[in-house]
Amino acid sequence: MQKKTSFTLKEAQKKLEHYCAYQERCHFEVEQKLKELQMIPSAQEVIISKLIEENYLNESRFAQSFARGKFRIKKWGKQRIIRELKGRKISDYNIKLGLKEISALDYQSTFYHLFEKRKEAVSNYSISIQKKKIIDFMVYRGWETHLIYDALRENFQN
């Protein structure tokens, strides 16, 4: 049986400073961490306000970093990034700010690169199955359906 440890306000704040310094965090993630540490709501508010004051916690910086990272590393489209940010309770203003980090040219070239890569991967299937697999793959990654269908029309002239 594990003994539950309790933290003082200063200990919890120090722990959360390390948590936020390691990687960009949003308010929601910090609140979850404070609940894990079993901090009372008034202590949570104090710690969060100090983290904001000392610039450990910044929602707009988080949204920008998140959008940039998920687009460049995981090749997510804007729809998936928006969905994930909303799941973390990020404001619409900060979501728009985050999406501005993605240049239109990079977005377009990444889309076509992923589309072509997937098209090659499913080339042994019939055309209707190829289309379905490409659509499923691209939608799952959050790419806009109008872009997908336009690319399908260009590539599968039937």
PEMO-V615106 format. One record per pair of residues at least 12 apart in sequence whose ideal C-beta (glycine too) atoms are under 10 Angstrom apart, sorted by the first residue. I is the first residue (numbers start at 0). GAP is how many residues later the second one is. D is the distance in Angstrom with one decimal. If there is no record, write none. Layout:
I:GAP:D / I:GAP:D
This chain:
3:34:7.2 / 4:32:8.6 / 4:33:9.0 / 5:31:8.4 / 5:32:6.8 / 5:33:9.0 / 6:27:9.7 / 6:30:5.6 / 6:31:8.2 / 6:32:7.0 / 6:36:9.0 / 6:40:10.0 / 7:35:9.3 / 8:30:8.2 / 8:31:9.8 / 8:33:9.8 / 8:34:5.6 / 8:37:6.6 / 8:38:7.1 / 8:41:9.4 / 9:37:9.7 / 10:26:9.1 / 11:21:9.3 / 11:22:7.1 / 11:25:5.6 / 11:26:9.5 / 11:27:5.6 / 11:31:6.9 / 11:32:8.9 / 11:34:9.5 / 11:35:5.9 / 12:26:9.8 / 12:30:9.1 / 12:33:8.1 / 12:34:5.1 / 12:35:9.8 / 12:37:6.0 / 12:38:7.6 / 12:41:9.3 / 12:43:9.5 / 13:33:10.0 / 14:18:8.2 / 14:19:9.5 / 14:22:7.0 / 14:32:9.3 / 15:14:6.3 / 15:17:6.5 / 15:18:7.1 / 15:21:8.3 / 15:23:9.3 / 15:28:9.8 / 15:31:5.8 / 15:32:8.4 / 15:34:8.8 / 15:35:6.1 / 15:40:7.5 / 15:41:8.6 / 16:30:9.3 / 16:33:8.8 / 16:34:7.0 / 16:37:7.5 / 16:39:5.6 / 16:40:9.6 / 17:38:9.4 / 18:14:5.9 / 18:15:9.7 / 18:18:9.9 / 18:32:9.2 / 18:37:8.6 / 18:38:9.9 / 19:13:9.2 / 19:31:6.0 / 19:34:9.2 / 19:35:9.4 / 19:36:4.0 / 19:37:5.7 / 19:38:9.3 / 19:42:9.6 / 20:35:6.5 / 22:39:9.5 / 22:42:8.7 / 22:46:9.9 / 23:32:9.7 / 23:33:9.0 / 23:34:7.9 / 23:35:9.7 / 23:37:6.2 / 23:38:4.7 / 23:39:9.1 / 23:40:8.7 / 23:41:4.5 / 23:42:7.1 / 23:45:8.8 / 24:26:8.7 / 24:31:8.1 / 24:32:6.4 / 24:33:9.3 / 24:34:9.6 / 24:36:10.0 / 24:37:6.5 / 24:40:10.0 / 24:63:9.5 / 25:31:7.9 / 25:32:9.2 / 25:33:6.0 / 25:35:9.7 / 25:36:4.6 / 25:37:7.8 / 25:40:8.0 / 25:59:8.3 / 25:62:4.9 / 25:63:7.4 / 25:64:6.1 / 25:68:9.0 / 26:21:6.7 / 26:24:9.1 / 26:25:8.5 / 26:30:6.6 / 26:31:9.7 / 26:32:6.3 / 26:35:8.6 / 26:61:8.4 / 26:62:7.1 / 26:63:8.6 / 27:31:9.5 / 27:34:9.7 / 27:59:8.5 / 27:60:4.8 / 27:61:4.7 / 27:62:8.0 / 28:28:9.4 / 28:33:8.7 / 28:59:6.9 / 28:60:9.8 / 29:14:8.6 / 29:17:8.0 / 29:18:6.1 / 29:21:6.7 / 29:22:9.6 / 29:26:8.8 / 29:27:6.1 / 30:13:6.6 / 30:14:9.9 / 30:16:9.8 / 30:17:7.2 / 30:58:9.0 / 31:56:9.9 / 32:14:9.7 / 33:13:6.4 / 33:14:7.6 / 57:36:9.5 / 58:26:9.8 / 58:29:9.3 / 58:30:9.3 / 58:31:6.1 / 58:32:7.0 / 58:34:9.2 / 58:35:5.1 / 58:36:9.9 / 58:38:9.2 / 58:39:9.6 / 59:30:8.9 / 59:31:8.8 / 59:33:8.0 / 59:34:4.9 / 59:35:9.8 / 59:37:5.2 / 59:38:7.7 / 60:33:9.2 / 60:36:9.3 / 60:37:9.4 / 61:23:8.8 / 61:26:8.2 / 61:28:7.3 / 61:32:7.8 / 61:36:8.1 / 62:18:9.1 / 62:22:6.0 / 62:25:8.9 / 62:27:5.4 / 62:28:8.5 / 62:30:9.0 / 62:31:4.2 / 62:32:6.0 / 62:33:8.7 / 62:34:5.8 / 62:35:3.4 / 62:36:8.4 / 62:37:9.7 / 62:38:8.5 / 63:30:8.3 / 63:33:6.3 / 63:34:5.0 / 63:35:9.1 / 63:36:7.9 / 63:37:5.0 / 63:38:10.0 / 64:33:8.0 / 64:36:8.3 / 65:15:7.2 / 65:18:7.4 / 65:19:6.4 / 65:22:8.0 / 65:24:8.2 / 65:28:9.7 / 65:29:9.5 / 65:32:6.2 / 65:35:9.1 / 66:14:5.2 / 66:15:9.0 / 66:17:9.3 / 66:18:7.5 / 66:23:10.0 / 66:27:9.8 / 66:28:8.1 / 66:29:10.0 / 66:30:8.6 / 66:31:3.7 / 66:32:5.7 / 66:33:8.3 / 66:34:5.1 / 66:35:6.2 / 67:13:9.6 / 67:30:7.8 / 67:31:9.9 / 67:33:4.6 / 67:34:7.2 / 68:12:9.7 / 68:32:9.4 / 69:14:7.1 / 69:15:9.3 / 69:28:9.5 / 69:32:9.6 / 69:71:9.8 / 69:72:8.8 / 70:27:9.7 / 70:28:9.0 / 70:30:7.7 / 70:31:5.1 / 70:32:9.8 / 70:35:7.7 / 70:36:7.6 / 70:39:7.2 / 70:71:9.6 / 71:29:9.5 / 71:30:8.7 / 71:34:8.3 / 71:38:8.5 / 73:67:7.8 / 73:68:9.6 / 74:35:5.9 / 74:36:9.0 / 74:38:8.2 / 74:39:5.7 / 74:42:9.5 / 74:66:6.4 / 74:67:9.5 / 74:68:9.2 / 75:26:9.8 / 75:34:9.5 / 75:64:9.6 / 75:65:5.5 / 75:66:5.0 / 75:67:8.4 / 76:25:9.5 / 76:30:8.0 / 76:33:8.6 / 76:34:7.2 / 76:37:8.8 / 76:61:7.4 / 76:62:8.7 / 76:63:9.6 / 76:64:5.6 / 76:65:3.7 / 76:66:3.5 / 76:67:6.5 / 76:70:8.1 / 76:71:9.3 / 77:17:9.6 / 77:20:9.8 / 77:21:5.9 / 77:24:7.2 / 77:29:7.5 / 77:64:6.5 / 77:65:7.9 / 77:66:6.9 / 77:69:9.9 / 78:60:8.2 / 78:62:8.7 / 78:63:4.0 / 78:64:6.9 / 78:65:6.2 / 78:66:8.7 / 79:59:9.1 / 79:60:7.9 / 79:61:5.8 / 79:62:2.2 / 79:63:7.9 / 80:14:8.1 / 80:17:7.2 / 80:18:6.8 / 80:20:9.8 / 80:21:8.2 / 80:60:10.0 / 80:61:6.3 / 81:13:5.8 / 81:14:9.4 / 81:16:8.8 / 81:17:7.4 / 81:60:7.7 / 82:59:6.8 / 83:58:8.4 / 84:13:6.5 / 84:14:9.0 / 106:36:9.3 / 106:37:9.9 / 106:40:9.2 / 107:39:8.5 / 109:33:9.2 / 110:27:8.0 / 110:30:9.7 / 110:32:6.0 / 110:33:8.7 / 110:36:5.9 / 110:37:8.6 / 110:40:7.5 / 111:35:9.2 / 111:39:7.1 / 111:42:9.8 / 113:20:9.6 / 113:23:8.0 / 113:24:7.0 / 113:27:7.2 / 113:29:7.6 / 113:37:9.9 / 114:19:6.9 / 114:22:8.9 / 114:23:6.7 / 114:28:8.3 / 114:32:8.6 / 114:33:7.6 / 114:36:5.1 / 114:37:8.7 / 114:39:9.6 / 114:40:7.8 / 115:35:9.0 / 115:39:8.6 / 116:20:9.4 / 117:12:9.1 / 117:15:7.3 / 117:16:5.2 / 117:17:9.7 / 117:18:9.5 / 117:19:4.9 / 117:20:7.1 / 117:23:9.6 / 118:12:9.6 / 118:14:9.2 / 118:15:6.1 / 118:18:9.7 / 118:32:8.8 / 118:33:9.4 / 118:36:6.6 / 118:37:9.2 / 120:12:8.2 / 120:13:9.1 / 120:16:8.5 / 121:12:6.5 / 121:15:8.3 / 126:29:6.1 / 126:31:7.1 / 127:28:9.5 / 127:30:9.6 / 129:22:9.2 / 129:25:9.4 / 129:26:7.7 / 130:17:9.5 / 130:18:9.5 / 130:21:5.8 / 130:24:9.2 / 130:25:6.5 / 130:27:9.5 / 133:14:7.2 / 133:17:8.2 / 133:18:6.8 / 133:21:8.8 / 133:22:9.3 / 134:13:5.8 / 134:14:8.1 / 134:17:7.4 / 135:12:10.0 / 137:13:8.4 / 137:14:9.5
